[in-house]
Amino acid sequence: MDNLELIKSLSQPTSTKIILLVLDGLGGLPDPGTGKTELETARTPNLDGLARGGTTGLIDIVGPGITPGSSAGHLSLFGYDPLRYNIGRGALEAVGIDFDLEPGDIAARGNFCSADSDGLITDRRAGRIDTGECRRLCGLLDGMTINNTVLFVRPVREHRFILVMRGEGLKPDIGDSDPQREGVPPREVNAIEPEAEFTAETVRGFIGRAKESLAGNHPANMLLLRGFSTRPDFPAMTDVYRLRPAAIATYPMYRGLARLVGMEILETGSGIEDEFETLRKNYSGYDFFFIHIKGTDSAGEDGDFERKVRVIEDLDRIMPELMHNRPDVLVVTGDHSTPAVLKGHSWHPVPVLLCSKWCRPDGAIEFGETACSSGGLGRFHATSIMSLAMAHSQKLNKFGA
Amino acid sequence: MDNLELIKSLSQPTSTKIILLVLDGLGGLPDPGTGKTELETARTPNLDGLARGGTTGLIDIVGPGITPGSSAGHLSLFGYDPLRYNIGRGALEAVGIDFDLEPGDIAARGNFCSADSDGLITDRRAGRIDTGECRRLCGLLDGMTINNTVLFVRPVREHRFILVMRGEGLKPDIGDSDPQREGVPPREVNAIEPEAEFTAETVRGFIGRAKESLAGNHPANMLLLRGFSTRPDFPAMTDVYRLRPAAIATYPMYRGLARLVGMEILETGSGIEDEFETLRKNYSGYDFFFIHIKGTDSAGEDGDFERKVRVIEDLDRIMPELMHNRPDVLVVTGDHSTPAVLKGHSWHPVPVLLCSKWCRPDGAIEFGETACSSGGLGRFHATSIMSLAMAHSQKLNKFGA
């Protein structure tokens, strides 16, 4: 039995509340000078106090040695094994700009590109036009109807955009138009499976009309499409966990992922304070909150150890506001490690802190990688985070008689 | 997805180098007098220094409570789940004498035995003839061609030998001739599956001719065969990990296992110094080295606590020669425990030490079972050793977007 099926068979709605606070890329590596990681360097009296009263551990997001991408990291925290629950590239790009994909929609990643008078691709990225120009060009193409199918064209960044098709009978089994190299024409879009012929024809119709609309817009006088895929059909958290789940995230990608697992998305501002204020205002309406904090990962990716430390300290300073809501369970963790010394995601296990009045306490007196490595939760797979949160909020029935 | 498939989808060749140093049967149990294991008793300043700079843990080779054989132990360390990747008994015996099995070959274990004038077996082991006599008898039988099939007969030890058949259309699905008891004649070798009839007929032909050759050689005047099996078709490490892997081992069994997973076998001498010298000479030609040290296991099997301690100390003394190569990742571990007090393999988890500049350090200040049990790698399955080594040498791409 899949873990989600097990949990679904045991979960029951209660009045208790869970907060899952995700500090993106939280895990780190030591500064060579001090021997302490970002989290261990940060002055975090509030998190340390929670560690003293709670229990800690280390989680593997995918498995030992495997560095997770952001979508894999979050799916794992939400209890969805990322080796089993996949998102197609087009759908992920749509999710990444918070586009509300519906079941049956087909999404593709798009590039504006440059073509010469013979139709050969001269620049796959159209000279990396700026995002404003991308937005203008998407406006020219957005909203067509072809074969009773509505086509949405929305900007991502620079030369990148998404195409989403909505209508009856669409199938994702069609080939890319993007040949992934220059000096050749785009590929004709063909069905890989016979039942996708209608979809391929619709895409060909779109490409034909887009060519006409873009004709005078060199360097962006053509487009390329790849990664056709559907909205993944994941079990909803409302159904698996019987929760009323809400997401608070400043970045569109994380709102998009939360939407895919059935969370409601709460409007918020751009800072941690805004997110905590959104939590306070909406606290009575839901029993599960996913709060996403991006700054830790961005600082790690930039190799800025000090800034990552500061983001953690800023968060720590306002933790009392969050705790003021008196959640029955609070989990503080990350979706992967992003050590500043590596300037990128890494495979190192991620510290986790769980607070609840039903915790079995461990000896941890602070929240940090070293303390967590001997914490009472031990080292475990991230897909068990939700099971533990549900258990500690007494939302899971006994298994077996 | 199988772990090997996952790793294969993520691995990339780089210039970094990994050394996997296996001390056979490394794990131990305490001497009742001192409360310290063999590894904890040994004076190991170099390994302790590596533990201080690196990270440690404990590995389960098959699973908690399961005592592994040597082949299961090594396959697990190489990343091949021993519950899934099997080696037939005949193939294992061939591997054990370093016989270079080719795909399609069929191998069997053989015994020289004694038979009376009625053809009834009077001694299944032919009075345990010595290995020299075994070699002479194998020489009488080696190299026949029957049904266009070449038959190799090679000595193992005492009355034991291997038969390997090489030709077209051979199948391993044939029954044993060995009845596993005395006072009865050997069984006729029959096909278990119809397509193995040709193979069975070839074996019957061999047995007929062998009987004639052995007729005057009492007590070894007959032979018994069992465990017909093919060379296992394991994914190659070159393909899964995209490594150029080399093996340095003084015992044929470990060279044979390394060959089965696609390692190149380097000629070496009989001592640890010889093995380290082989490493030094070949260091530029490969990016993965498996070095096998047998003495720890042999001493444990003999119940010789002190000798096992000495082998570990001898190894420790020359560790600087190995570290002089400056590997990007060094893993020191064992393929199972062989506690001297048990005089045999055991199920106890095995200490592991991983050194790399990308380690997250733990508090370990020495390399020993107790220190490892609170090490930063935690307790994990041996099949993750290679994933961790690959990650720490930055040979694995990110999983998912």
Interface residues (C-beta under 8 A of the other chain):
Chain A: L29 P30 G35 T37 L58 V62 G63 P64 G65 I66 T67 P68 G69 S70 S71 A72 P82 L83 I87 R89 L92 L342 H345 S346 W347 H348 P349 E369 T370 S373 S374 G378 R379
Chain B: M1 N3 L6 L10 W358 R360 P361 D362 G363 S374 G375 G376 L377 G378 R379 F380 S384 M386 S387 L388 A389 M390 A391 H392 L396 N397 K398 F399 G400 A401
